[in-house]
Amino acid sequence: MTSRTPEQLRDDLVADIRRWGTFRTAQVEAAFRTVPRHLFLPDVDLETAYGPQVVVTRRAPDGTALSSASQPSLVAAMLEQADVQPGHRVLEIGTATGINAALLAELTGPTGQVTTIEIDEDLAAGARTALTTAGYERVDVIGGDGAAGHPGGAPYDRIVITAGAWDLARGWWNQLAPAGRIVVPLRLHGSGLTRSLPLDAVEPGRLVSRSALVCGFVPLRGTDAHSGHVLTLADGVTLRVDDHDPADETALRAAAASPPHSLWTGLTIHDDEPTAHLDLWLVTVGARFGRLAVDTTICHDSQLTPTRRWAGATIHDGTTIAYITLRPLAPDTDELGVTAHGPHAATLAAHLTDLLHHWRKEGPAEPVITAHAADTPDDQTVAGHRIDRPNSRLTVRWQP
């Protein structure tokens, strides 16, 4: 048990987030200094409540996380993306513990309004109690499906989603103010590849985001819930692919058990380079993309060695896999490598190597993502890699 006070621990957490350069405004930093996180996390000790890590608060019977208090630095980054101002009307989707709703209430101030929706009635009740205890009784907590939004409070200047979304729900489109912004962790590929996007309304039926933040969230539940396609290649080894990818699981299991074909590309990357979106770039150039995960607590001596830097970024041809590896050349410099397994290992390794050289030459840094309403004709959408979902048509373009 710690002898330190919640105020001291809050100051430590703020200092930790500041060290990462996450805070861009004094308002968001002040909100973090004010909200008493421990009142929203009564089942953990003070050190954990104010720690820098995710705190899982509810799990499914299989151990999958259903709800959590997100990593504080990621919460801060998304609040900076949201750019909430005093007096704003804000709709939050995914109340969970209520911590984020309290932070939003600090940012909107007494002249604003925060409405937050939670699909789990028990979580909604717990968050409502915690918000009242912490002095945020003006936050309106609603039990229901976040995909429907809350028309009674619309239009909203900001809509903030705190769970991984597959699509932009029709309710969010309809309830956003004309100059509003949606901040959403949007899954851009069936493998689970997710980016937090600040999507600005630029005209009716069109939203644009010019920046993206790598993130991972508990998936949204409700009518717009979506689960990806997971292939089990061995005990403790999974490959997440797109839902409509006709991958041969039996063939890929055999590939994973075959000897590695490895090479080094001669391409180096530095820690301060903008390389975070390499995995998304691979998706946009048409590669059959997946994310290879190896549980080293089960596979102690696995020959599968994907780098975790891009969450196991992998391409495949249905029978063979090729993934990105790294080796250190200096404390702040690594070389990109490729390892492939399967009957076409040499060919697929060469193909991924060519893609990496093309990526380096092209130098894409940030994606520009445009969301059009689902009924937008092709000739009225912008050019780029197309991602069609039931409620929206997304395009991804690249800026250097």
Secondary structure as the mmCIF struct_conf table of DSSP 4:
data_model
#
loop_
_struct_conf.conf_type_id
_struct_conf.id
_struct_conf.beg_label_comp_id
_struct_conf.beg_label_asym_id
_struct_conf.beg_label_seq_id
_struct_conf.end_label_comp_id
_struct_conf.end_label_asym_id
_struct_conf.end_label_seq_id
BEND BEND1 ARG A 4 ARG A 4
HELX_RH_AL_P HELX_RH_AL_P1 PRO A 6 ARG A 19
TURN_TY1_P TURN_TY1_P1 TRP A 20 GLY A 21
BEND BEND2 THR A 25 THR A 25
HELX_RH_AL_P HELX_RH_AL_P2 ALA A 26 THR A 34
BEND BEND3 VAL A 35 VAL A 35
HELX_RH_3T_P HELX_RH_3T_P1 ARG A 37 LEU A 39
TURN_TY1_P TURN_TY1_P2 PHE A 40 PHE A 40
TURN_TY1_P TURN_TY1_P3 PRO A 42 ASP A 43
BEND BEND4 VAL A 44 VAL A 44
HELX_RH_AL_P HELX_RH_AL_P3 LEU A 46 ALA A 49
TURN_TY1_P TURN_TY1_P4 TYR A 50 TYR A 50
BEND BEND5 GLY A 51 GLN A 53
STRN STRN1 VAL A 55 ARG A 59
TURN_TY1_P TURN_TY1_P5 PRO A 61 ASP A 62
BEND BEND6 GLY A 63 GLY A 63
STRN STRN2 ALA A 65 ALA A 69
HELX_RH_AL_P HELX_RH_AL_P4 PRO A 72 ALA A 82
TURN_TY1_P TURN_TY1_P6 ASP A 83 ASP A 83
TURN_TY1_P TURN_TY1_P7 PRO A 86 GLY A 87
STRN STRN3 ARG A 89 ILE A 93
TURN_TY1_P TURN_TY1_P8 ALA A 96 THR A 97
BEND BEND7 GLY A 98 GLY A 98
HELX_RH_AL_P HELX_RH_AL_P5 ILE A 99 THR A 108
TURN_TY1_P TURN_TY1_P9 PRO A 110 THR A 111
BEND BEND8 GLY A 112 GLY A 112
STRN STRN4 GLN A 113 GLU A 118
BEND BEND9 ILE A 119 ILE A 119
HELX_RH_AL_P HELX_RH_AL_P6 GLU A 121 THR A 133
TURN_TY1_P TURN_TY1_P10 ALA A 134 GLY A 135
TURN_TY1_P TURN_TY1_P11 GLU A 137 ARG A 138
BEND BEND10 VAL A 139 VAL A 139
STRN STRN5 ASP A 140 GLY A 143
BEND BEND11 GLY A 144 GLY A 144
HELX_RH_3T_P HELX_RH_3T_P2 GLY A 146 ALA A 148
HELX_RH_3T_P HELX_RH_3T_P3 PRO A 151 GLY A 153
BEND BEND12 PRO A 155 PRO A 155
STRN STRN6 TYR A 156 ILE A 161
BEND BEND13 ALA A 163 ALA A 163
STRN STRN7 GLY A 164 ALA A 165
BEND BEND14 TRP A 166 ASP A 167
HELX_RH_AL_P HELX_RH_AL_P7 ARG A 170 GLN A 175
STRN STRN8 LEU A 176 ARG A 187
BEND BEND15 HIS A 189 HIS A 189
TURN_TY1_P TURN_TY1_P12 GLY A 190 SER A 191
STRN STRN9 THR A 194 GLU A 203
TURN_TY1_P TURN_TY1_P13 PRO A 204 GLY A 205
STRN STRN10 ARG A 206 SER A 209
BEND BEND16 ARG A 210 ARG A 210
STRN STRN11 LEU A 213 VAL A 214
HELX_LH_PP_P HELX_LH_PP_P1 VAL A 218 VAL A 218
STRN STRN12 PRO A 219 PRO A 219
HELX_LH_PP_P HELX_LH_PP_P2 LEU A 220 LEU A 220
BEND BEND17 GLY A 222 GLY A 222
TURN_TY1_P TURN_TY1_P14 THR A 223 ASP A 224
STRN STRN13 HIS A 229 ALA A 234
TURN_TY1_P TURN_TY1_P15 ASP A 235 GLY A 236
STRN STRN14 VAL A 237 VAL A 241
TURN_TY1_P TURN_TY1_P16 ASP A 243 HIS A 244
HELX_RH_AL_P HELX_RH_AL_P8 GLU A 249 ALA A 256
TURN_TY1_P TURN_TY1_P17 ALA A 257 ALA A 257
BEND BEND18 SER A 258 SER A 258
HELX_LH_PP_P HELX_LH_PP_P3 PRO A 259 PRO A 260
STRN STRN15 HIS A 261 HIS A 270
TURN_TY1_P TURN_TY1_P18 ASP A 271 ASP A 272
BEND BEND19 GLU A 273 GLU A 273
TURN_TY1_P TURN_TY1_P19 ALA A 276 HIS A 277
HELX_RH_AL_P HELX_RH_AL_P9 LEU A 278 THR A 284
TURN_TY1_P TURN_TY1_P20 VAL A 285 GLY A 286
STRN STRN16 PHE A 289 VAL A 294
TURN_TY1_P TURN_TY1_P21 THR A 296 ILE A 298
TURN_TY1_P TURN_TY1_P22 HIS A 300 ASP A 301
BEND BEND20 GLN A 303 GLN A 303
TURN_TY1_P TURN_TY1_P23 ARG A 308 ALA A 311
BEND BEND21 GLY A 312 GLY A 312
STRN STRN17 ALA A 313 HIS A 316
BEND BEND22 GLY A 318 THR A 319
STRN STRN18 ILE A 321 ALA A 330
TURN_TY1_P TURN_TY1_P24 PRO A 331 ASP A 332
STRN STRN19 THR A 333 HIS A 341
BEND BEND23 GLY A 342 GLY A 342
TURN_TY1_P TURN_TY1_P25 PRO A 343 HIS A 344
HELX_RH_AL_P HELX_RH_AL_P10 ALA A 345 GLU A 362
STRN STRN20 GLU A 366 ALA A 373
TURN_TY1_P TURN_TY1_P26 ALA A 374 ASP A 375
HELX_RH_3T_P HELX_RH_3T_P4 ASP A 378 GLN A 380
BEND BEND24 THR A 381 THR A 381
HELX_LH_PP_P HELX_LH_PP_P4 VAL A 382 VAL A 382
BEND BEND25 ALA A 383 GLY A 384
STRN STRN21 HIS A 385 ASP A 388
BEND BEND26 PRO A 390 ASN A 391
STRN STRN22 SER A 392 GLN A 399
#
